[in-house]
């Protein structure tokens, strides 16, 4: 399984941001821009918490297994692989969502935040970008926790276990 690359996430963020900014300009020229849902940052924050809690749980179980503690529950490799895939998918979607709301926030800030509705929308969009960054950070942490010791770059893939 390949590791998530920061460059890919930044590229998705930038592309979604530019497209979203352009779409917001176009949409505003022809009518009223749709509002940023208030639930967006909340849902993203919940996903970040779930990813972080999963990473902490797996890290504790892996540490107990590595130290051969009596009664330690092992980690099923398939469970770890599924957790990593969930984290990677969440990070990719979060990068797109962050770019989308980031583009809308830039449009709203450039258009002027003297209008109370624009200010509220810019705050909600900014909170969504921050929550999406939390999802990405939690997903990268989960991926790091589940990384096999044989997957170090020093081995250059020789003898690495594959999920």
QUIGI-V841005 format. One record per helix or strand of 2 or more residues. SS is the DSSP state (alpha for helix, beta for strand). FROM is the first residue (numbers start at 1). LEN is the number of residues. If there is no record, write none. Layout:
ss:from:len
SS:FROM:LEN
SS:FROM:LEN
This chain:
ss:from:len
alpha:6:25
alpha:39:28
alpha:77:35
alpha:116:30
alpha:149:3
alpha:153:3
